[in-house]
Amino acid sequence: MCTTRKILITIIHTKGRKIPKIVNGTFDYHKDFPSLTYKQEKAIRTSAKHHQIKKRTPQPMESESSATHKILIIGDSHARNRTNLLQDNLSSDFKVTSFVKPGANMKEIGNTASNEIKALQSDDLVVVWGGANDIQKNNMREAMKSMSKFVGTNQDLNIVVINSPCRYDLTPESCVNNEVNTFNRQVKKSMKFQSKVKILELILDRHHFTSHGLQLNLKEKKVVSQNLALVVKQFFNKESKPPTSISIPIPWKDPPLHITTAEIQDTNETNEANNPPSSTYHQRYCPTRRNPDFLWM
């Protein structure tokens, strides 16, 4: 580098303080300095390799019109970096976008991307993940009202609600974690009769979080994205679901035709004689004759 620097300084002094131009990542020194020696050209060429600007070729992106379903993720900091993780678990039929507001309450999350939500159709889906900041500020009721209002306003859309995770930067017996459990139960109860709303329940433990205990680690984020992809596929029947119950019809068994009605009655009488009906009361038998020594009332 010292040799190259001396040569460049010499060229500047000898050529009227001119410096070579960079054109397409290389120095155009032949135009300004036609009388350079071989060593000078080699030194400038070596310096150009270190400072060459790599041109990025734009990668062809898939057009949004080719996607059949649009997935919109809105939420607080828990929904951060979910777009690529969810897109990796879905096919090209889905186009995933997200609007994340760290530190936002449920009301602000519901008002996020209102224009984009209005543009969605019945074949699209919205993922809502919020409520943690409301619970922290003891505003669980406001979060429930905002959640119910959002679902009621967008009844034609498919909605996936992810419950709020517990905080492991606090003790399990803290009032905040108790409010988290109460909030998740109320959300599950209120969305039970909504046909177009599914709830993704997260069963988490301490090792699923980072060292500070507030956010999920990268491994668990991938697991949550996989489970979310399964719920999304169930909305659009992209994945076969095992039946929850199996019903087997039993045909009515009629008696054979060669048996007459009289034979059937005889069979029933024989069964009744062999198996007399049981009673909880004992049968009383009266004496056939009276003993005169017995005092009868």
C-alpha positions in Angstrom: 0.0 0.0 0.0 2.9 2.4 0.6 4.3 1.8 -2.9 0.9 2.4 -4.4 0.4 5.6 -2.4 3.8 7.0 -3.5 3.0 6.3 -7.2 -0.4 7.9 -6.9 1.1 11.0 -5.3 3.7 11.2 -8.0 1.0 10.9 -10.7 -1.0 13.7 -9.1 2.0 16.1 -9.0 3.1 15.3 -12.5 -0.4 15.3 -14.1 -1.8 18.5 -12.6 -3.5 17.0 -9.5 -5.7 14.5 -11.5 -6.9 11.3 -10.0 -8.2 8.3 -12.0 -12.0 7.8 -12.1 -13.8 4.6 -11.1 -16.0 3.4 -13.9 -18.0 0.2 -13.3 -15.7 -0.8 -10.4 -12.4 -0.2 -12.2 -10.0 2.7 -12.6 -10.2 4.5 -15.9 -6.5 5.6 -15.8 -5.7 5.1 -19.5 -7.6 8.2 -20.5 -6.2 10.6 -18.0 -2.7 9.0 -17.8 -1.8 7.5 -21.2 2.0 7.5 -20.4 2.0 5.3 -17.3 4.7 2.6 -17.0 4.0 -1.1 -16.5 4.8 -1.0 -12.8 2.5 2.0 -12.2 -0.4 0.3 -14.1 0.1 -2.8 -12.0 0.1 -0.9 -8.8 -3.0 1.0 -9.7 -4.7 -2.2 -10.8 -3.9 -3.9 -7.5 -5.3 -1.0 -5.6 -8.5 -1.1 -7.7 -9.1 -4.8 -6.8 -9.2 -3.8 -3.1 -11.6 -0.9 -3.7 -13.7 -2.5 -6.4 -17.4 -1.9 -5.9 -19.5 -5.1 -6.4 -22.6 -4.5 -8.4 -25.6 -6.3 -7.0 -27.8 -8.0 -9.5 -31.5 -7.7 -8.5 -32.9 -11.1 -7.8 -36.2 -11.9 -9.5 -39.0 -11.7 -6.9 -42.2 -13.6 -7.1 -45.1 -11.5 -8.1 -47.8 -11.0 -5.5 -50.5 -11.9 -8.1 -49.2 -15.5 -8.2 -50.0 -16.0 -4.5 -53.5 -17.4 -3.8 -53.6 -16.4 -0.1 -52.2 -13.4 1.7 -51.0 -13.7 5.3 -50.7 -10.5 7.4 -49.0 -10.6 10.8 -49.7 -7.8 13.2 -48.4 -7.7 16.8 -45.9 -6.4 19.3 -42.3 -7.4 19.7 -43.2 -11.1 20.0 -44.2 -11.0 16.3 -40.8 -9.7 15.2 -38.9 -11.6 12.4 -41.9 -13.9 11.8 -42.3 -13.2 8.1 -39.4 -15.2 6.7 -39.8 -18.0 9.3 -43.4 -18.5 8.4 -42.8 -18.1 4.6 -40.2 -20.9 4.8 -42.9 -23.3 6.1 -45.5 -22.4 3.5 -45.6 -22.9 -0.2 -45.6 -20.3 -3.0 -49.4 -20.1 -2.7 -49.0 -17.9 0.4 -47.6 -14.4 0.6 -46.6 -13.3 4.1 -46.1 -9.7 5.2 -46.0 -8.3 8.7 -46.4 -5.0 10.6 -44.8 -5.1 14.1 -45.0 -2.4 16.8 -42.7 -3.2 19.7 -44.2 -1.9 23.0 -47.7 -1.4 21.5 -50.9 -2.2 23.3 -53.8 -4.2 21.8 -55.7 -1.2 20.6 -52.7 0.1 18.6 -52.1 -3.3 17.2 -55.8 -3.5 16.1 -55.4 -0.2 14.3 -52.2 -1.2 12.6 -52.3 -1.6 8.8 -56.0 -0.7 8.5 -55.7 -0.1 4.8 -54.0 -3.4 4.2 -56.5 -5.3 6.3 -59.4 -3.7 4.3 -57.8 -4.9 1.1 -57.8 -8.5 2.2 -60.4 -11.0 1.0 -62.1 -14.1 2.3 -59.2 -16.2 1.1 -56.7 -14.3 3.2 -55.7 -14.5 6.8 -54.6 -12.2 9.7 -52.4 -13.3 12.6 -52.8 -11.3 15.7 -50.2 -11.5 18.6 -50.5 -9.0 21.3 -51.7 -8.2 24.8 -48.4 -8.6 26.7 -47.9 -4.8 27.1 -51.5 -4.3 28.3 -51.1 -7.1 30.9 -47.9 -5.5 32.2 -49.7 -2.2 32.7 -52.7 -3.9 34.4 -55.0 -3.1 31.4 -56.2 -6.7 30.7 -59.9 -5.6 30.3 -58.9 -3.0 27.7 -57.0 -5.6 25.8 -60.0 -8.0 25.8 -62.3 -5.2 24.5 -59.8 -4.3 21.7 -59.5 -7.9 20.7 -63.3 -8.5 20.6 -63.7 -5.2 18.6 -61.1 -6.3 16.1 -62.7 -9.7 15.6 -66.2 -8.2 15.3 -65.1 -5.6 12.8 -63.3 -8.2 10.5 -65.9 -11.0 10.7 -65.3 -11.9 7.0 -61.6 -12.6 7.5 -59.8 -15.7 8.8 -58.0 -14.8 12.0 -55.4 -16.6 14.1 -54.9 -15.4 17.6 -51.7 -16.4 19.4 -51.9 -16.4 23.2 -49.6 -14.3 25.3 -46.6 -16.1 26.7 -45.6 -16.0 30.3 -42.7 -13.9 31.5 -39.7 -15.7 32.8 -37.9 -12.6 33.8 -40.4 -12.6 36.7 -41.3 -15.3 39.2 -44.1 -17.7 38.2 -46.2 -16.6 41.2 -46.0 -12.9 40.2 -49.2 -11.0 39.6 -48.2 -10.4 35.9 -48.0 -14.1 35.2 -51.3 -14.7 36.9 -52.9 -12.0 34.7 -51.3 -13.7 31.6 -53.0 -17.0 32.5 -56.3 -15.2 33.1 -56.1 -13.3 29.8 -55.4 -16.5 27.8 -58.4 -18.2 29.4 -60.7 -15.3 28.6 -59.5 -15.1 25.0 -60.1 -18.8 24.5 -63.6 -18.5 26.0 -64.6 -15.5 24.1 -63.4 -16.8 20.7 -64.9 -20.3 21.2 -68.0 -19.5 19.1 -66.2 -17.6 16.3 -66.2 -19.9 13.3 -63.4 -18.0 11.5 -61.1 -17.6 14.5 -58.5 -20.1 15.6 -56.3 -19.9 18.7 -52.7 -21.0 18.7 -52.0 -22.0 22.3 -48.3 -21.9 23.2 -47.1 -24.3 25.9 -43.7 -22.9 26.8 -41.1 -23.4 29.5 -38.0 -21.5 30.7 -35.6 -23.1 28.2 -37.8 -21.8 25.3 -36.7 -18.2 26.1 -33.5 -16.2 25.9 -31.3 -15.6 28.9 -33.3 -12.6 30.1 -36.5 -14.6 30.0 -38.7 -12.1 28.1 -38.4 -13.0 24.4 -38.4 -16.4 22.7 -35.1 -17.8 21.5 -34.4 -18.5 17.8 -35.1 -22.3 18.1 -38.5 -21.8 19.7 -39.4 -19.1 17.1 -38.9 -21.7 14.4 -41.1 -24.2 16.3 -43.8 -21.6 16.7 -43.6 -20.7 13.0 -44.1 -24.4 12.1 -47.1 -24.7 14.4 -48.5 -21.5 12.9 -48.1 -22.8 9.4 -50.1 -25.9 10.3 -52.9 -23.8 11.6 -52.8 -21.7 8.4 -53.0 -24.8 6.2 -56.0 -26.1 8.1 -57.9 -22.9 7.3 -57.6 -23.6 3.5 -57.6 -27.4 3.6 -54.1 -27.6 2.4 -53.4 -30.4 4.9 -55.6 -33.5 5.7 -56.7 -33.6 9.3 -57.2 -36.9 11.2 -60.8 -37.5 12.2 -61.5 -36.7 15.8 -64.2 -39.4 16.2 -65.3 -42.4 14.1 -68.9 -43.5 14.0 -69.7 -47.0 12.9 -73.4 -47.7 11.9 -74.9 -50.9 13.2 -77.7 -52.4 11.0 -81.0 -53.5 12.5 -81.1 -57.2 13.0 -84.5 -58.7 12.1 -85.4 -62.3 13.1 -85.1 -65.0 10.4 -88.1 -65.4 8.1 -88.5 -69.2 8.8 -89.3 -68.5 12.5 -93.0 -68.0 13.2 -94.5 -65.5 15.6 -95.7 -68.3 17.9 -92.2 -69.6 18.2 -91.0 -66.2 19.1 -93.6 -65.9 21.9 -92.8 -69.3 23.3 -89.1 -68.3 23.4 -89.9 -65.1 25.2 -92.1 -67.0 27.8 -89.3 -69.5 28.4 -86.8 -66.8 29.0 -89.1 -65.1 31.5 -89.6 -68.3 33.3 -85.9 -69.1 33.6 -85.1 -65.5 34.5 -87.9 -64.2 36.8 -87.9 -60.4 37.3 -86.1 -59.4 40.4 -87.8 -57.1 43.0 -86.4 -55.2 45.9 -89.4 -56.2 48.0 -89.9 -59.7 49.5 -93.1 -61.5 48.5 -95.4 -62.3 51.5 -97.1 -65.6 51.8 -100.3 -66.0 53.9 -100.9 -69.2 55.9 -103.4 -71.6 54.4 -105.0 -72.4 57.8 -105.1 -70.6 61.1 -103.7 -72.0 64.3 -106.3 -71.6 67.1 -103.4 -71.1 69.6 -102.3 -68.0 67.7 -103.7 -64.7 68.8 -105.2 -63.1 65.7 -106.1 -59.4 65.9 
